[in-house]
Amino acid sequence: MTTPLAISDQLDLSNCDREPIHLLGQIQHFGYLVAVSMDWIVQHVSANIEELFGRQPDDMLGCPLAEILPDGSLHLIRGKLQLIAPNEGCERVFSIDFFGDGRYFDIAVHISNTSIVIELERSESNAASNGNPGMLLKAMVARIQRCDFTTAVFRECVRQLRAVTGFDRVMLYRFAESGSGAVVAESLNRNLEPFLGLNYPATDIPRQARQLYLRNRIRIIADVDSQNIDIVPQTDPSGAPLDLSLSVTRAVSPIHVEYLKNMGVHASLSISVVIDDKLWGLFALHNYTPRLLSMEMRSTMELFGEMASLIIEGRLGKETRRVEEEARDLNDRVVAKLISTSPTMAELIDFAEDFRELIPCDGFAVWAKDVVRTVGQCPFPDDMPGLARFLNRAASSRVYATDELSSVYPKAAEFVDRAAGLLAIPISRAPRDYLLFFRKEIVETVTWAGRPDEKPVEFGPNGPRLTPRKSFEAWQETVRGKCRPWSPARLKAAEALRVSILEVLLRFNEETERQQKLASQHQELLIAELNHRVRNILSLMRALVVQSRASAESVDDFSTIIGGRIQALARAHDQITDDNYKAQSLRAIMQTEIEAYIGPKASRVHLDGPVILVEAKAFSTLALVFHEMVTNSAKYGALSDSRGNVRVSWRIDDNENCEILWRESDGPPVKPPSRRGFGSTIIERSIPHDLGGEVSVEYHLTGLKARFVLPSQVFQLKSELEANIEETDYVHKGYKGQDVLLQSRLAGKTGLILEDNMIISLDAEQMLLEKGAKDVITAMSVSEAKRIVDRHTIDIALLDVNLGNETSFSLVPALEAKAIPYVFVTGYGEKLELPDHVDPRTEAVKKPFATEQLVAALDRALARREG
């Protein structure tokens, strides 16, 4: 007979990972649910729906939602749908008299595949029950921002959450790469046992739960003893259950309920901490009696979680940058020594102390030409050939690191007392040579919240399964065979060292090979530049914001400045990557890079020369070169201070070539670069290699001087008249393809948008501008719109019918008096009835609307009025 112990040995811990927790077909007891199709036919309801509608579930299924909801509520839902995308996010509204009978509800709306899901929770009154959520959130965040250190931020976050929500215990739980986690901060009632410092296995929060925490950032469990409410019917006609991934009232997995009961917890609230689009951790709130926070309070706490995530990310990033800056300084010193001595691979052992300072370790070795040289505590020489063969399989021209070598290379168990962890940097292609950093074993004691493997076996209709453990008493485990982990900062330092060493070795020892593979290197050059730009785009955005702040005199001024610079940056990237452009102005190429990257300093760059149009084959090359020239000047040259100037002039020389002279003056003293970087390679080699031209760069103390020569076949010399046409076309077209959009009747028109929802108004404004409108003015009320019509020349108007306490129909006479065509947008669908004074031909576009649908209606309105 098989004993339960024997069965548990055969079972794994993945039954939780396989549980479809988003397809349970139930909601919690405090909620109500109605799911409708995209044409507003009821598909699913919760079994308790009769409490709200007074109709049995079967009587509601298959009915149009418009038959059972007031018009105002249906309009509200349609408006919220305009703000969300399918399967992404949820819109909420609080304390609404949803049925028009004095009963107030909190409402949540989201799109699940092909269904619109509406969830309701009772609200005590039509007044906000939690005071001013914005002020509450502001006060919480202000206290957190005053914390200087990451650990202090953690502690203040949990303290604020417990004070605001009233839960008995609040923990910050941080995930490890393995999926396990640890409690890094805690605030609790005095009579509770602390969990701070305890570790939890990955199976406590299974994979699919972690994925849901990314999509749905907050999760409430009000009462583990309550009876869940079924969804009726359980499946749609095709047999698929309703996906409740984004539901705010989704029922709880029975396995998780059992887990909470074993802990003695009756209610919980989880708030995701997301950093760099990954689930970094959770705020776990536990209560030992049932507890339900209102939807408004939960939404406020969700926003707090997002703000806390940004603050934590900033603190962690600041600490990482400090370590990386120290490593970069060390790397620069090591590389300077390498350049000055030009060592062979075998001679790199002479730099062991420098390398070990950069990447702390207990032993260092150089494996080159099948020979090993060691310093410090390393495996014996006889162990090295096998280790090198392992690395040849494991590392493909990349840094390889492990803190438990014996787990991936079993033979390492024989020398675990000398080297438990390894970081390997490949420094050649074939045969593979390596710099090897070893760390010794550190015996560590890990404290778990109960034994991770102590899970009882339960027999059910589907056979035996492992149930959540019942004991959470601290249990200690001794971990052997591992070293101190290699931090992300050290891994970056290792990658930087790999690149630097390859640069040095390639420069001094592989010159012949580089010349033979010049074409391949050119392709790698362009790929590296693209990769470089993608990696740094967020940093560039942040820099633009910071640099623009000083010159802005108001919020609107700041918005205009930063918007213009980001637009210029986008044009620059389009110019570099687009293959279908025609010849463009040389001046425009330079001006684009100047405006995009140095902003207010653009007036200190003087351009002078005849009108020259550069052919397409040379356009991307010149854009790259002048991008590097501008950014280098802004970082190190004449544009790096407040006095310097740059003068760029060009002329046609005696050989019919275009000679471009770059002169910097009045800036800081110039020093020649101590090492050749990637930017220097682009400046000095791109034009000769790609275009057959010439380049010379001189580093004078008074300022950099550069000379570029373009052969005659890559440019055209234009007359002033032709040039004005070409450059005007370049300025007005902007992005590729916009000339097609200008065919819309909206081109050059001024539009008025009357809409009381700011987000929808901004969305519509962007649509009109993208389709060529010259200007768009927005208003939130009829009175404001009338003032705009009186004071401005309006060509077309877009009117939301329902503006809360009024309709836009009263604006029609003012529009008709000035012969301004107009189109309505509405959340009422086909039920919209136009007053007698409104032209019956006037179109009404339903919410949510698409760009093409809206613009087509506006075009038709303009055509009718012009006719």
Secondary structure, DSSP 4 states (H G I P E B T S, - for coil): ---HHHHHHH--S-TTTT--TT---EE-TTEEEEEEETTSBEEEEETTTHHHHSS-HHHHTTSBGGGTS-HHHHHHHHHHHTT-BTTB--EEEEEEETTSSS-EEEEEEEEETTEEEEEEEEES-SS-TTS-HHHHHHHHHHHHHT--SHHHHHHHHHHHHHHHH--SEEEEEEE-TTS-EEEEEEEE-TTSPP-TT-EE-GGGS-HHHHHHHHHS-EEEE--TTSPPEEEESSB-TTSPBPP-TT-SSBPPPHHHHHHHHHHT--EEEEEEEEETTEEEEEEEEEESS-----HHHHHHHHHHHHHHHHHHHHHHHHHHHHHHHHHHHHHHHHHHHHHHH---SGGGGGGHHHHHHHS--SEEEEEETTEEEEEES---GGGHHHHHHHHHHH-SSS-EEES-HHHHSGGGGGGTTT-SEEEEEE--SSS--EEEEEE----EEEEEES-TT---EEEETTEEEEPPPS--SEEEEEE-S--PPPPHHHHHHHHHHHHHHHHHHHHHH-HHHHHHTHHHHHHHHHHHHHHHHHHHHHHHHHHHHHHHHTT-SSHHHHHHHHHHHHHHHHHHHHHHH-SS---EEHHHHHHHHHHHHHGGGGGGEEEE---EEE-HHHHHHHHHHHHHHHHHHHHHSGGGSSS-EEEEEEEE-TTSPEEEEEEEESSSPP---SS--HHHHHHHHHIIIIIS-EEEEEEETTEEEEEEEE-GGGEEE--HHHHHHHHHHHHHH-STTHHHHTTSTTTT-EEEEE-S-HHHHHHHHHHHHHTT-SEEEEESSHHHHHHHHHHS--SEEEEESB-SSSBGGGGHHHHHHTT--EEEEESSGGG----TTS-TT--EEESS--HHHHHHHHHHHHHHHH-
